[in-house]
């Protein structure tokens, strides 16, 4: 079973590309769910019109670091409250493992 603290420890490694601050410190994570080896993370950005590449980069980094956690075999990432959330989430789903 995956430990939720391990998930949070890994999320601290994901940094906002503009500020260089961990997304956990910026309180950008809305929800983290762990169900066995499946992890789901919802996040938002500092503004609903942040450049889409920033939103995509953060989502990809979330997936990358969480797949390094022992026992995690699937990561679903979803951005909330962004002007282009629909297209960003579509691209994030394509990269789903």
N, C-alpha and C positions, 0 to 999 in steps of 0.2 A: 504494500500500500504506500502511496506517495504521501509524504509529510507536507502539510500546507506551509510550514515554516520554511522548508526547502524551496518551495515555490516563491515565497516572498523574498528570500535571500537572493534568488536568481533575478527576480524583477528589479532589485536594486542595481543590477548591472546595466539595465536599459536606461539610456540617458536621452534627454531631450536634445535633438540635434542643434537647436539654436542656442540654448543656454548651457548645455553640458551638465545639467543637474539630473540626478536619478528621477525617473518618473514617479517612484514611490514617495520621494521627498516633496515632489510637486503636487502630490495627491491627484495624479491623473488616472489612477486605476479606480474604476467604478465598482467592479465586481470580479471576484476570483472564485471559481468553483472547481473542486477536485472530486472526481468520481472514479476511484481506482486509478488507472493509468491515463484517464482522460481529463484534460484541464481546459477550462474555458475562462477567458479573460475579456472583460469589457473595459474600454478606456476612452478617454476624451483628451482633447488638446486644450491649450491655454485659450484659444479663441476658435469659434466655429468656422472661421475663414483662413485658418493656418494653411500654408501651402500643402496641397495633397501629397507631394513627395515626402514631407515630414511625417504626415499621418501614416503613410504606407511604410516608411522606414521604421517607425516606432513599432508598428504591428509586426513587421518581419523580424525585428530584433526580439520582441517578446517571444515569438514562436521559437526562434533560434536558441535563446538561452533556456527556455523551459524544456525543450527537447533534450537538453543536457542533464536534466534531473533524472536520477535513477528511478525507474518505474514508470516514467511518463512516455507514452507511446502515441499520443494524439493531443494536439493543441488547437483549439478553436479561438480565434482572435476577432474581436468586433469593436469598431470605433463608433462612439456615440456622439451626437450633437455636433456634427460637422456638416458644412454645406454640401460636401460631396461624399457623404457617408455611404450612400448606396453603391457608387462606383468603387470606392476604396474597399468596402467590405467584399465586393465581388472579386476584386483582385486578391484580397487576403485569403478568400476561400480557395482560389485556384492554387495557392501555395500550401494549402493544408496538407499535413501529413498525418 
